[in-house]
Amino acid sequence: MKLRSFFIILAISVFILLFGASSSLYWILGQGPLKLLPGGVFREPITAVFIPKQAPFMVSLLVNPDRLESLAQYISFPQNRRRSHREFLSLEKQLVSTTGLDYQTQIQPWLGEEITLAVTSLDFDRNPDNGVQPGYLLAIATKDRKLAKVFLQSSYSKNVISETSDLIFESYKGVNLIYQRHRDNPVNIRLSATAILDNFVLFANDPKILRDAINNVQVRTLNLKNSTNYQEALKTITEPRIGIVYTNFPALSAWLGHLPIPEIPEITQTLTVAFSLKSKGLVAQTALIGGSEQGEEPPVLSKPVGALAYVPVESILTAAGTNLNKLWSQIETGLANKSPLQQLLNSILVSVQEPLGLDFSEKVFPFIQGEFSLALVPSLDGGEPDVIFVAQKVPDVNFSEWVENFDQLAQEQGYSVGYLPLLNNPVTVWTKLNTATGNKGNLTSLEARVSGVHTDVNDYVIFATSVEAISQALSTPKITLIHSKKLQQAIAAISPENDGYFYVDWSQGKKLLEQKLPIFKVIELSIQPLLNNLQSFTVSSKGKDNGIRRATIFLNLGVH
């Protein structure tokens, strides 16, 4: 197994630890007698002192895995405890699958309250002869330094030393390093360099990574813990947490692309995420740094947008907010120019608007200055999901002219624009006639294919991709998404003060993601324990605090 793949597996394992026990742990927060974790712990990763501030990626678990399992076992129903235990055993095996070690006998006795994985550098030796060699560091807190030392000695004597390698002992600034020098390959492909520094056991794929980690501790200006951006991001996240994820987007993009340096090294854009346990699920608080705009920007909403009153409760996914024009402007100017995030969003927009021959930034966004909602709903015939888009009319926008422009565009693309009454509302329909051959006598008939439908209702304009979809939007005002228990559960941990949210019903959205994104199936299999109890997830923006954009992600693990 390549080290990159091994490292990804380790990172996924830590993510599973962050999420896996949450479906049971929420009971402890809502009704259980134990008060051990009020959502997590009020501290940041100590091991960040080993990580360089320019590191592409870091993920830290701030709670001992066994502590999570014990809590899950205590609060699980008796019939679920065996399954929970099996999941944790499977995870333990995954964590040490490539080491030949036994977790329960060799690691568990000395494992402390913190595990951190990091990509520390893109090309640690900068040697063009051996290609791009990223640096990897695994830092584990120990509750028993002596047992950890015994573990290292035992693992080297039984599992590491081979005929093709030499074991090297080196003292560096008072710290003993142990690593292998491979005779047939000067570049290590395993986390085979180790050291014990204070109460932490360090593993790296090269002794240079360990030396750099020691330097980072001794020189404050080098390490991530004392990075100004990192500390400013953490100040905006005041909730207790069980884990922290830190990403330097330009560097991470380079790592994923096997590049020795970021494509645009002058860009600074970082994302810090803190995971907290909450009633009914898990919450991730995020802080994004790197936009061109500074200052404060409070959330604009204090309640769900009224446009959701026209979204059917069966919605697969829904985005809702206000002033789409301003939101897009913030995306364009608030993210660093040519940053990976901006490039991703632009590529998605291009893929949507090119088939329509429409420039959204000119023809759509400027007119959506009030509330809006965009929903994907199941098709009644079982085919492709339908789309419903709702926009609030505002006095400063000529909506009649805007809608007429869409009708004209439809006609230019060969559609007929007609009108029909539907549930006491006049509806405009875009249709195109097609010929179809029947089974009897090869008779040919005409079929009208509907491409779009729109109408005005009260203060809103509604667009849909079928008559059936717009019928759902108009016919059930009291059982739409805004009044549903499903949405209330999905936003239970979202602050009422927000800029809108993106909601996915996981039972239906999962199928859609598998169909549209084949790679998702691979990811899903890798993190299956995380998804076992997931009902929905919601992403919500929370404005800007001192130039730092905030958002909340809620994974709803409750029962409908």
N, C-alpha and C positions, 0 to 999 in steps of 0.2 A: 504494500500500500504506500502511495506517495505521501510525503509529509503534508502537503497541502490538503489532500483528502482526509488524512488522519486529523489534522487540525480542525477542518470543517466539522467532522464528526464530533470532536470534543466540544466545539462551540454549540452545535445543535443539542448535545447532551445537557449542557448547562442551561440552554433555553428550556429544555423539557423539565429540568429541575425547577426552573422558575414557574412553569405553568402546570406541571403534571399533578401536583398535589392540590392545586387551587380549588378544584371542583369539590373536594371534601373540606378544605380549610375554611371555606367561607362560613361553614356552620359554626366554627369556633368564634368567628367575629360577630355573627348574628345572634347565637343563642347558646353556645357552648360555655361551660364553666371556667375553662382555662383562659387566661389573659396574657399568654406568653408573647403573642405577636399582634400588637395593635395595628396590623397592616404591614408590619415589618420592623426594622430597626432604624434609629435616628443616627445614622453614621454613613460615611462614604467609604469607598474601598481604600484600606490602608496600603494595599499593594500597588496603588497608582504611583507610589514613589519610585517603583522600579521601571515604570513605563516612560519612554521619551514623549515629550509633549507633541511631537509631530507624528506619533504612531497612527497608522491607518485605522486600527480597530481594537477595542477592549470590551470584554464582557466579564462581569464579576457577579458571583453568587455570594451574598452576604450572610447566609444562614447555612449551617451544617446540613447536608442532605439527610442524615439520619434523624435530625431534629424535625425536618419536614415529614419524614415517613412516620415517626412516632406520633406526631400530631394527627396525621391522616388516619393512622390506625385507631387512635383513641376516639375520633369523632365519626368514623365511618360506621355504617350499619354493619352488623355482624356478617351478613351475606356478601358484603363487598370487600371485606378485609383481605381475603385471600387474593382476590384480583389485584387489589392495591399493592399487596406485598410482592406479587409476581412482577408487576410493572416496575417496581423499584429494583428488584433483583435483576431484571432485564437491563435496566439502565446502568446498574453497577457494572455488569458484564461489558456493556458497550463502552463505558468510560475507560476500561482497562483492557479492551479486547486485543489491542496490538502490543501490549507490554508483557504478556505472559504472567502477570501478577494476579493475586487473589485479593479482591477488595476487602472482604471481611476480616481476613487474618493478617494482611500486610499493610493496608492503608487505613482502615477504619479506626484502629487503636490510637493513631496519632493525629488524625484529621481534625482541624480546628473549624473556625466559623467563617472561613473565606476561601474561595477558589476564583482565581482570575486567569483568563486566557487573553493573549494579546498578539497581534501582528505588530512587531516593534519597528520593523524597517522593511523597505521594498527590496533592497539589494545590499545586504550587510557587508559584503566584502568588495563590492564595486569592481569585480574582476570580469571583464568581458569574455575571458576564455571559458568560464564555466556557466555562462548565462546568468539569468536573473535568479538570485538566491535570497528570498525573503527571510527575515528573522522572526522566530516564534518563541514566545515565553509563556510558561505555565508557572504561576506562583500560588502556593498553597500554604495557608496558615496551619501551624501545628500546635496542638495542646500539650505535646510531650516531645521536646527536642531530642531527648535521648532515644526514644523509640523511633523517631524519624531518621536519626543517624543509623540505627541498627537496620532499618528498612533499606536505606541506600546501600549499605555495605552488603546486605543479603542479595539485593536485586542485581548488583553488579557481579557478585561472585557466582550467582546461579543462572542469570538470564542474559547478561549483556556481553560478557567477555567471550570472544570467539577467536578462531585461529587467524582471522583476517583483520584483527584490530588490536591496538595497544591501548592499555589503560594509563592515562596521564594524570598525575596529581600536581596541582599548581597552587601556589599561594599568591593571591592578588589582593593587595591592600588589606591584609589581615584576614581574608576569607579564603577558605580552602575550596578549590574547584576540582571536580573530577569529571573527566571526559574521555572519549575515545578518539584515537587518531587512526582512521582506516587506511590500511596500506594500499588498497586497490581503488580507493575513491577519497580524495582529499576533502570532499564536501559531505558533511553529515546529512543523512536523510531521516534521522530519528531525533526525538527529544532526548539525546544521550549525554548531554552536558548538564551536570547538576551541582548545586551548592546549597548550603544552609546558612542563611543570614538572619541573625536574631531568631525570631520565632517563625520563620518562613522557609519553606523548601522550594527551591527554584529549579526548573527544568528548561533547557533550551536546546535548539538544534545546532548550536555552535558555541564554543567558549567565549567568543567575542560578544555574543549577546549577553552572557553573564557578566562580563567585565563592564559592558555598557550599563547594565542594570545597577551594578555597584557604584559606578560613577554617577548615575542619576540620583541615587540616594544621597551621595555626599555633596553634590552640587545642586542646590535647590532650583536654580534657573533651568535645569535640564529636564526635570521630570513633569509628568502630566498633573500630578497632585497640585503643583504650584503654578500651573498654567492659568493665566488670567481668564481666558475664554471658558475653560472648564469650571473654574470656581464661580464665575458670573452665572453660568448656566445652572449650577447646583443651587445657587441662592434663590432662583426662581421656583425651585421644587422643594416644598416644605413638608411633603408627606413622608411618613416612614416608608421604608422600602426593603425588599428582599433581594433586589439585584439592580445593577447599574450597567447600561450599555453606552459606550462612547464611540462615535464614528467621526473620522476626518474624511469627508466625502471625496475630495480630490485624490487623496492618497489611497482610499479604499477602492476607488474606481481604477487607479493604476494597478493595485494588487490584483483585482479581478481580471484585469487585462494583461497580466504578466509583464508589466512595464517597470523599468528601474526608477523612473521619476514620474510625478504627475504630469499630465499633458499641459496643464496650465498651472505651474507651481506657484504663481503669485496669488492665486485665489485661496481665500481662507473661508471654509464653510464646515461647521461642525454640528453634530446632533448628539445631545445627551438625553438618555431615556432612563427613568427610574420606575421600577415595577413595584406595585404595592398590592397587598391583599385587601379586598373590600367585600362587603356583604354581596353575595350572589356572583362574585367573580374576581377578575384581576384587572387592575388599572395600570396603564403606562402613562406617565407624565413626561412630555417631551419639551426640549428647549433647543431651538434652532438658531445658530449664530452664523452670520455671514452675509446678510442682506445689505443692500446699499443704504437703506433707510434706517435712521436712528429715532430715538424718542419713544414716547408712550402712545399706545393705541388701545383704548379699552374695548372690550367686546361690545358689539352693537345690538345683540339680542338679549332679551330677558325671559322669553317664552318660545315654545315651538312656533314656527312660521305658519301663517294661515294657509299658505299654498298646499300644505300637507292634507288639507281637508278634501282634496281631489285625487289623492293617491290611494288606490285600493289596499286593503289590509294585507292582501296576498303578495305585496311587493317583494321582489327578490332582493333588490338593492335600491337605495334612495339617497340622493344628495339634496340638501335643502339649505337655504340661507337667504341672504339679502344682498342686493347690489352686486350682481355678477360682474358688471363692468369694472367696479372698483376692485373686486377680488382679483380679476385677471390683471389689472394694472399693478396690483401689489405683487403678483407672481412675477410679472415682467421686470419690475424695478426693485422689488424687495429681495430677490435672490441674486446672488453674484452673477455677473454677466458670463455666459458660457459655462456656468457651473453644471455638474452632473445632474442635479435636480432640475434645473431649468431646461437642459437638453432633453431629459426624459419627458417632462410635461409637454414640451413643444412637439416631440415626436408623436406622442399620443394624440395631440390636437390635429396634427397633419394627417394622421391615419384616419381620423373621423371626418375631416372636412374635405379632403381631396375627392372622395367618391361623389360628394354632393356638388363639387365645383363652387364651394362657398368659403369665403374667408370669415371665420367666426369673429375674429378680433375687430373686423370692420362692419359686418352685417348683422351680428347677433349680440355680442357682449354690450355694445354701447346703449342698446335699448332696454337692457334688463337692469334697471336701477332700483327696483323694489324687491319684494319677496319672490323667490323662485323655488321650484322643486323639480327634480328630474328622477324618474323612476323606471325601473325595468320590471315588468309584470309578466306572469305566465300567460302564454297564448292559449286561448280556449280550445284550439284545435291540436294542441300539443307540439306545435312547430316552434320556430324561433320566438323568443320572448318579445313582447311589444314594449314600446317606449311611450311614456307619457311625460310631457314637459308643461309645466304651469308657470306663468309669469304674471306678476301683479302689474296692473296699469298704474302709471304715475302721471301727474299732470304735465310734466315737462317733456314727455315722449309722445309722439304722434303714432299710436299703435295701429291705427287704421291704415296709414301709409305703409308701415312696416309689414303688416300682414299682407297687404296687396302686393308688395314686392315679392313675397314668398310665393303667392299665387302666380305671379308673372314668371318667376323662375321655374315653377313646376310646368307651366305651359311651354316654356322654351325647351324643356327636356322631354316634351312629347306627352305630357299628361293633360287630360281634360279636367277642367275645374267645374264642378257641379255643386248643387245645393240640395239638402234634404232636411226634413224635420226629424228631430230625435229627442224624445222625452221633453217636449215643449221647448226645445232649443233649436234655432236654425244652425245647421252644421255645414261647413264647406268640406268637400271631398275631392281629393286628387285621384283620378283613376286612369288606367291605360287598358285599352281593349286588346285581348290576345285571342288567337284561334286555338281551339282544342278539338281533337278527333275522338269521337266516341267509340265504344266497343261494338255497336250494332250498325252494320252497314257502312262503316267508315264515314259516318256523318260528321260534318264539321260544325262546330258551334262557337259562339263568341263568349268569352269570359272577361269580366271587368276586374282588373287587379287594382286594389286600393293601396296607394303608397303613403298617403298622409291624410289626416283629418284635423280640422281645427274649429274652434268656436269661442264665443265670449260668454262668460258667466259672471254676473255681478262685477267685481273689480279685477277679474282675472281673464287671461287668454290661455286656452288649453290646446296643445298640439298632441296628437297621438298617431301611431303608425297603423291603426286599424279602427274600424267602426266599433268593434267589440270592446277595444281598450277604452275609447272615449266614452262609450256607454257605461262602463264600470266607473269611470271617474265622475259621471253625472248622476248615476242612479242610486248610489248608496252613501249619502253625505254623513250619516250617523255611524257607519261602520267602516269608515276609512281609517287610514293609518294613524292620523292624529288623535283619534279617540280610542285606539286599541291598547290593550294590556301589553301586547307584544312590543310596541314602541316604548311604552313606559318602562318596561324591564330593560330595554336596550339602552335607554338614556339614564338609567337609575344612578349611575356614578358620574354622569356628565353635569357640570355646573350649569344652572339655568342661564348664567351670563356667558354667552359664547357667540361665535360668528357663524353658527350653523353646523351641520354634521353630515357625515357620510355613513349610512347604515346598511348592513348586509345581514339578511336572514340566512344563517349558515346552512340550514337543512336544504335550501334551494340554491343558494349561491355556490355551494360546493360543486354541484353538478355542472353549473355553468362555467366555473373556472376550469374544471377538468376538460370540458369540451373546447373552450376557447384557448386555453393555455396548457398544452400537453406537458410542459415541464412542471406544472403545478402538481401533477400526479406523483412525480418523483419526490418533490418536496413534501407532499402530504404523507407519503409512506415513511419519510425520515422523521417526521415530528408527530406521528399518529397519537401518542399519549396526550399531546397537547390538545388535540382536536376531539378526543373521545366525548367530552361533555359540553362542547361549545354549542351554544344556541344561536348567538349572534355576536357581531362585533361592530362597534361604532367609533368613528374618529371625529373629533370636534376641535375646531380652532378656538383659541381663547385670547386672541389679540396679541399685542406686543408690549413687553415690559422692558424698558431701558434698552430698546433695540433688539431684544431677544423674542423671537416668535414662539408662542406657547401653543401646545395642543394636548388633548387627552385622548387616549385609546382605551376603550372599555371592552373586555371580553366577557360576555354574559354567560356564566356557567350555571345559572339557576334553572329551575324547572318551570315551564310555562303552566 
